[in-house]
Structures are given as structure tokens and as C-alpha cells.
Amino acid sequence: MKIMNAEEFDKQNCFGKGQENTFFAQYFVGDSFLNPLTMPGEYPMFLANVTFEPGCRNNWHIHQATKGGGQILLCTAGSGWYQEDGKEAVSLEPGTVIKISVGVKHWHGAKADSWFSHIAIEVPGEDCKNEWCEPVTDEEYNKLK
């Protein structure tokens, strides 16, 4: 469900927008917000609600691990995109679940005409890390309909 109005979106974003995502801002085009639902060290899985302003997306990236790992996205509000390298983009709507395996280059973010939120779940594993790659260009992004 596309939502351009920030106040209306905030009403539907049941896990809360959180704070501006300044720590990871270098890996995003546009502004994103982060609301941790668990804290590292207090629980074996890290969960956070990530909110993207219209047009915001993260860079291409790859979740790495020597064992286990990966990421799960639970889409909760607004409308967004998910794309794996070499594949067509997938529309993200509330209720969509995306399972991202280790080693898969991908990106995700809001559609140009909607705010978007998902809960990002970091799957436990060994030697887990993100490999951040190049930004999704405006040309690539603007081709999505």
C-alpha cells in the first residue's frame, strides 16, 4: 500500500520509525531510520525496524558468514522493492517475507512514491558480516515500475 504522507505512514508503522540511521547513512541513497527491537548481546538475534523515506534504498550488499547467517525481511508498512543481482525486482507490501541467503548480492528500499518499513532479522551464524557494494544508481532505480 503506497503512502506518501509521513503522518499517515507513521500511524501505520506499528513498530515505530526510530532515529535517523546515521551510522549506516553512507550505504543508503536517501534517508532511512532505525528502531532496534532487540539489542546486540541481550538476545542471540538482532531485529530492527528499518524505515525508508520515498525513493530511499540501500546499496547493493552481500551477507557473508562461514556458517548460518543471512537475513529475513518482514515487510510491515508502505511499499518497497527488493532485488537480487541478475533478477527482476520484487514489489514489497505489508505481509511480504523475503529470505536472503548468504552470498546473494541484493538491495532493498522504498518505492519512489511511498514510505516503506520492514523488520530486518539477522539470522545467527558464525563470522557474520555485511559486504557493502556500489549504490543502486538512479538509472537502475528509475526503471522500476
C-alpha angles and dihedrals in degrees: 000000000000115000122180099168109089095207093051090047092051089056091056097039093091096181094052133247097257124191131329107280096237096151092063098028091113088066096052136074104218130000125316132179131213129209110179112214093187129022124232110260097021095076131015093242127058115218125180136170107232118197123195125197115227109294094013118132137161124244123265106280144170128219108222130194137153090221131011115341133121130121140267123207120204107192112217112166142011125002131294149155136251122188134178119206111272094013136095117267117260121222113237120212133164108294096028114132120200121191113200118197125212112272097026114129109219148136137211138191148122127315115250091254102042145054112238139196134185135171109240114210117194106213110226117250145131123286092359117182141147121244105207115208136179124320121263100255123234087243092056093043097046091055090068116100 
